[in-house]
């Protein structure tokens, strides 16, 4: 068992005993992952923020039912997906008028894409931001399955094995979906004349 899993298990055990700081560390560790998964489903940053918070709240309330058969992140992922799907179902039943105009492709909700490359010139910063926006648009146009898996692998950095465990997929299926998702992103970027 690696140190990260041990640390996660230790944090979960402390949180089960009522240690709010331990649960806060778990929230900090998985916040961007859960947000990126949820934003891919609901496509609205405000709803995604609310659903992310609600997912952590549900996880905290249900810590006693977490058996540890899977990783905490897998369990949390399922809670977030189910919470997002419940939200989508309930939103489809009620008809509301938005306070803001519907967004178009140029106003997509922000996905938290990491970029660790050093940049010193304003032009480099601008070009990097344009690339991130193009990638975000391309990812938003993918099917739910492809969007979900590419976020997990290429944005959050989960291993193939971890993705397989979280999504309950065979390793070969994970690899083929990631390959198809990357090809779909590439096709979108070609259409946008980015590559």
Order of alpha helices (4+ residues) and beta strands (2+ residues): alpha-alpha-alpha-alpha-alpha-alpha-alpha-alpha
